Amino acid sequence: MISIHEQAAANGFVTGWLTLASPRTLNALTLEMAVAARAQLEAWACRDDVACIVLQGEGRAFCAGGDVRRMRLGILAGDDYCERFFGQEYRLDYAIHRYPKPVLAWGHGVVMGGGLGLLVGASHRVVTGSTRCAMPETSIGLYPDVGASHFLNRLPPGLGLFLGITGCEWNGADAVALGLADYLLDDLARDALPGLLANAGWAADADHNRRLLAGLLQALPAACTTPRLAPHLQTLADSCNVPLASAVANLQQLAIPEDWFTHALENLARGCPVTARIVEEQLRRGRSLGLADAFRMEWTLSVQCCRHPDFPEGVRAQLVDKDKQPRWRFPSIAAVPDDYIAAHFVQPVTNHPLADLA
C-alpha cells in the first residue's frame, strides 16, 4: 500500500508526500502500489499549488524491489499479472524521470532492484548512512530492469556489466560516487524535512523550486560513510569492459581482499547463467536507446523472463522454499545458446503496452 499526505507551506504552496507503506515486505512494489503512486503523481503534477514531491519508504527500507513472490503466483496461475505489473512499474519510473516538479527521493535502508528504479529518476536523490543498494536479480533469474538499460550504461564502461552480473551491494557513498545519487545525508536528517519544507520559499517556478530544494538538502547533516566500491571502480571497469567470458575470468583473478567483493564473486558463481547473458546483450542494445525505448525493451525482456523457467525457479529457491538451490535451465554461462537469449528480446505481443511513452 501507499500513504499520501499533503503538507501546507507557510506561503500557500503544498508539498506532496508519497510513502511506500508496506514495511513488512521492505516496501516491495505491487501492481496496486504502482498504479496508485502514478495516479497520485499525475494529480499533483496538474496542480499549481504543489511545489515539491517527497517519495519515501516506511520502516527500515525505501524499497526492496518488486514483489516477486506475487509475480511468481501470476506465472504459476497463467494470468497476465506480470505483464500488467511491469507495464505499470515502468510507467511509474518513467513518470518520475520526466516529472515537471522537483521530486525528492529519500533512499534510506534497502534500495534494491525496483527501489533503485524509483530513486534514480528523481531530481533530488538522497542516500543515507543506512543505504544498501544493489541490482541483485541474478540470484532469482531475472535481470537489472527499471531503466537499468539506460542508467547502467551511463556508468564508466564495464561497471554496469559488473554490477549486473554479480548483484554486488554498494553503500550510500558509493551511490554518490557512481552518480546514482546526489546527497549523502545522516539518517536522522529526515526528521528535519517537514519543518524545512513547510517554511521554504516555494514559488510557481519549477526551476526555482529545484534550486531551493537543493540548497535545503545541502544544509542538512551529512552521513559519515566510507565508500567501499569507489576506490576500485577503475579496476572493476577495466576488468569488465570486455566480452562476458573474459570479464568473468578477469573478475575471478582480481585480488580485492574485501567482503563485498567476495560476496560479489559468490553471487556470480551461484547466479543464473541466462541472467549474465541477458545483461551483456541488454547493455549492448541499451547503449543506443533513449529512456522510453529502454523501458519498452525491458518490458519485452521481463515478460519473456516470465515465460521462461529461470525466473519463477529462482524466486522459489530464494524466497519461497528458501533452499537456495535453484535448478537453472543451463549449467553455465558458456552453455547458454545464442538463440535462447535472442528469444528474450522478441516482443511477445503485437501492440506494445508502452508504445505511447514519448
C-alpha positions, 0 to 999 in steps of 0.5 A: 500500500501507499500513504499520501499526505499533503503538507501546507507551506507557510506561503500557500504552496503544498508539498506532496508526500508519497510513502511506500507503506508496506514495511513488512515486505521492505516496501516491495512494489505491487501492481496496486502500489504502482498504479496508485503512486502514478495516479497520485503523481499525475494529480499533483503534477496538474496542480499549481499549488504543489511545489515539491514531491517527497517519495519515501519508504516506511520502516527500515527500507525505501524499497526492496524491489518488486514483489516477486513472490506475487509475480511468481503466483501470476506465472504459476496461475497463467494470468497476465499479472506480470505483464500488467505489473511491469507495464505499470512499474515502468510507467511509474519510473518513467513518470518520475524521470520526466516529472515537471516538479522537483521530486525528492527521493529519500533512499534510506535502508534497502534500495534494491532492484525496483527501489533503485528504479524509483530513486534514480529518476528523481531530481533530488536523490538522497542516500543515507548512512543506512543505504544498501543498494544493489541490482541483485536479480541474478540470484532469482533469474531475472535481470537489472530492469527499471531503466537499468538499460539506460542508467547502467550504461551511463556508468564508466564502461564495464561497471554496469556489466559488473554490477549486473552480473554479480548483484554486488551491494554498494553503500550510500557513498558509493551511490554518490560516487557512481552518480546514482545519487546526489546527497549523502545525508545522516539518517536522522536528517529526515526528521528535519524535512517537514519543518524545512519544507513547510517554511521554504520559499516555494514559488510557481517556478519549477526551476526555482523550486529545484534550486531551493530544494537543493540548497535545503538538502545541502544544509542538512547533516551529512552521513559519515560513510566510507565508500567501499566500491569507489576506490576500485571502480577503475579496476572493476571497469577495466576488468569488465569492459570486455566480452562476458567470458573474459570479464568473468575470468578477469573478475575471478583473478582480481585480488580485492581482499574485501567482503563485498567483493567476495560476496560479489564473486559468490553471487556470480558463481551461484547466479543464473547463467541466462541472467549474465547473458541477458545483461551483456546483450541488454547493455549492448542494445541499451547503449543506443536507446533513449529512456522510453525505448529502454523501458519498452525493451525491458518490458519485452525482456521481463515478460519473456523472463516470465515465460521462461523457467529461470525466473519463477525457479529462482524466486522459489529457491530464494524466497519461497522454499528458501533452499537456495538451490535453484535448478537453472535451465543451463549449467553455465554461462558458456552453455547458454545458446545464442538463440535462447537469449535472442528469444528474450528480446522478441516482443511477445505481443503485437501492440506494445503496452508502452508504445505511447511513452514519448 
